[in-house]
């Protein structure tokens, strides 16, 4: 009989538990400061929820199993899909904008390494019901508040907008699943693989070139990035 933990699953010793609890306390303090209501969702969810809502990379790494009635279930690989389910059902009559926060354990069948385990924790903030850019700015500010309070001073945010690439791909009837595959490849820096798939899907050459140029845009000069992105996308305006 095995006497160790399953691969990628860890026991937490008292010092580690104390540190984890302190970080959770900080996150909850920030929940209250910014008016976010803490919620909890089940560790076990229906497979279909994440099959529909999560990207291909997450779907490939889910812990899947069947219950005694033959229903396909998963250990949640992330929390956002569960929050979206909750908002569209039990909270659908609540007034918006709706600010929700959570701290939860998640599970992914990753290759265990330093900083990446098969059981891990996510703490997050979700703001529903606002289309204003200020809502995105608020999430960044709230996250920054958490990082500063726990002592992570040298951090930065990498901000992107996958909706731009999705809209380009949709112009050529790429399905949402194919869009997910392409975005996953681009996220992993597998640009050549993404190009091969786009050509297979008969995405126009100019659109492929535009996507290649878009993923290269990065830096702290926001005005320059917006200007260059606008120029790249000008044929599709």
C-alpha positions in Angstrom: 0.0 0.0 0.0 1.4 3.5 -0.9 2.3 5.5 2.1 3.2 8.8 0.4 1.0 11.4 -1.2 0.0 11.0 -4.8 2.4 12.6 -7.3 2.1 16.4 -7.3 -0.1 16.5 -4.2 1.6 17.9 -1.0 1.1 17.8 2.7 1.4 21.3 4.3 3.4 21.4 7.5 2.6 23.9 10.3 5.0 26.7 9.0 3.5 26.4 5.5 0.0 26.4 6.8 0.7 29.5 8.8 2.1 31.3 5.8 -0.9 30.2 3.6 -3.4 31.4 6.3 -1.6 34.8 6.5 -1.9 35.2 2.7 -5.6 34.3 2.9 -6.1 36.8 5.6 -4.6 39.5 3.5 -6.8 38.6 0.5 -9.9 38.7 2.7 -8.9 42.1 4.1 -8.8 43.4 0.5 -12.1 41.7 -0.3 -13.7 43.8 2.5 -11.8 47.0 1.6 -13.1 47.0 -2.0 -16.5 45.6 -1.4 -16.0 42.1 -2.8 -18.3 39.3 -1.4 -16.6 36.0 -0.8 -18.2 32.9 -2.2 -17.4 29.2 -2.3 -18.1 26.7 -5.1 -17.8 22.9 -5.0 -14.4 21.2 -5.6 -16.3 18.7 -7.8 -18.1 20.0 -10.9 -19.7 18.6 -14.0 -17.2 17.9 -16.8 -19.4 19.8 -19.3 -19.0 23.1 -17.4 -15.2 23.2 -18.0 -15.4 21.6 -21.4 -17.5 24.6 -22.5 -15.9 27.4 -20.6 -12.2 26.6 -20.3 -9.4 26.7 -22.9 -7.9 23.6 -24.5 -4.8 23.6 -22.3 -6.9 23.4 -19.1 -9.3 20.8 -20.6 -6.4 18.5 -21.4 -5.2 18.6 -17.8 -8.4 18.0 -15.9 -8.8 15.2 -13.4 -11.9 13.4 -14.7 -14.0 10.6 -13.3 -17.5 9.2 -13.1 -19.8 9.0 -10.2 -21.8 5.9 -9.4 -24.6 7.0 -11.7 -22.2 7.3 -14.6 -22.1 11.2 -14.7 -18.9 12.6 -15.8 -17.3 14.9 -13.2 -14.0 16.8 -12.7 -12.0 18.2 -9.9 -12.1 21.9 -10.7 -9.0 23.0 -12.6 -9.7 26.7 -12.1 -12.5 28.8 -10.5 -13.7 31.3 -13.1 -16.0 28.9 -14.9 -17.6 27.9 -11.5 -18.2 31.6 -10.7 -19.8 32.2 -14.1 -22.1 29.2 -13.5 -23.1 30.6 -10.1 -23.7 34.1 -11.4 -25.9 32.8 -14.3 -28.0 30.7 -11.9 -28.4 31.5 -8.2 -27.1 35.1 -8.5 -28.8 36.1 -11.8 -31.3 38.3 -10.0 -28.7 40.1 -7.9 -28.1 43.7 -8.8 -25.0 44.5 -10.9 -22.2 45.4 -11.0 -21.5 42.3 -8.8 -18.2 42.0 -7.0 -17.2 38.5 -6.0 -14.1 37.0 -4.4 -12.9 33.5 -3.7 -10.0 31.4 -2.3 -10.1 27.8 -3.5 -8.0 24.7 -4.1 -7.7 23.6 -7.7 -6.4 20.5 -9.5 -4.6 20.0 -12.8 -2.8 17.0 -14.2 0.4 19.0 -14.8 4.0 17.7 -14.8 5.0 18.4 -11.2 7.9 20.9 -10.8 9.0 23.8 -8.6 6.2 26.2 -8.5 3.7 23.9 -10.3 1.9 21.2 -8.4 -1.2 19.2 -9.2 -3.0 20.7 -6.2 -2.7 24.4 -5.9 -4.7 27.4 -4.6 -6.3 30.3 -6.4 -7.4 33.6 -4.8 -9.3 35.9 -7.2 -11.6 38.8 -7.8 -14.4 38.8 -10.4 -16.4 41.9 -11.4 -19.6 41.2 -13.3 -22.0 43.5 -15.1 -19.7 46.4 -16.2 -18.4 47.0 -19.7 -16.3 50.0 -18.5 -12.5 49.8 -18.8 -12.5 51.1 -15.3 -13.7 47.6 -14.2 -10.5 46.1 -15.6 -8.5 48.8 -14.0 -10.2 48.1 -10.7 -9.2 44.4 -10.8 -5.6 45.4 -11.5 -5.7 47.8 -8.6 -7.2 45.2 -6.2 -4.6 42.6 -7.2 -1.8 45.2 -6.7 -3.2 45.9 -3.3 -2.9 42.2 -2.4 0.7 41.9 -3.8 1.8 45.0 -1.9 0.3 43.9 1.4 2.0 40.5 1.3 5.3 42.1 0.3 5.6 41.3 -3.4 7.1 44.6 -4.4 8.8 43.8 -7.8 5.7 42.7 -9.7 4.2 43.8 -13.0 1.0 42.9 -14.9 1.0 41.4 -18.4 -2.2 42.7 -20.0 -3.6 41.4 -23.3 -6.9 41.1 -25.1 -7.5 37.7 -26.7 -10.9 39.1 -28.0 -9.0 40.9 -30.8 -7.4 37.7 -32.1 -10.7 35.8 -31.6 -12.6 38.4 -33.7 -10.0 38.1 -36.5 -10.2 34.3 -36.5 -14.0 34.5 -36.5 -13.9 36.5 -39.7 -12.7 33.2 -41.3 -15.3 31.0 -39.6 -12.8 29.5 -37.1 -14.8 27.6 -34.4 -14.4 28.6 -30.8 -12.5 25.3 -30.2 -10.1 26.1 -33.0 -9.7 29.6 -31.6 -8.8 28.1 -28.2 -6.2 25.8 -29.8 -4.6 28.7 -31.7 -4.5 30.9 -28.6 -3.0 28.1 -26.5 -0.2 27.7 -29.1 0.5 31.4 -29.2 0.5 31.5 -25.3 3.1 28.7 -25.4 5.2 30.6 -28.0 4.4 27.8 -30.5 3.9 30.4 -33.3 4.8 28.1 -36.2 2.3 25.5 -35.0 -0.4 28.2 -34.8 0.4 29.4 -38.3 0.1 25.8 -39.6 -3.3 25.4 -38.0 -4.5 28.8 -39.3 -3.4 27.9 -42.8 -5.3 24.6 -42.5 -8.4 26.6 -41.5 -7.9 28.8 -44.5 -7.3 32.0 -42.5 -6.2 34.7 -44.9 -2.5 35.3 -45.2 -2.8 39.0 -44.2 -4.7 38.0 -41.1 -2.1 35.5 -40.1 0.6 38.2 -40.6 -1.4 40.6 -38.4 -1.7 38.0 -35.6 2.0 37.4 -35.8 2.7 41.1 -35.4 0.1 41.5 -32.6 1.6 38.9 -30.4 5.0 40.6 -30.7 3.7 43.9 -29.2 4.8 44.3 -25.6 6.3 46.9 -23.3 5.4 49.7 -21.0 4.7 52.4 -23.7 1.0 51.9 -23.9 0.4 54.7 -26.3 2.9 53.2 -28.8 1.4 49.7 -28.4 -2.2 51.0 -29.0 -1.1 53.0 -32.0 0.8 50.0 -33.6 -2.1 47.6 -32.9 -4.5 50.1 -34.5 -2.3 50.3 -37.6 -2.0 46.5 -37.8 -5.8 46.0 -37.5 -6.7 48.9 -39.9 -7.7 46.6 -42.8 -10.4 45.0 -40.6 -11.9 48.2 -39.2 
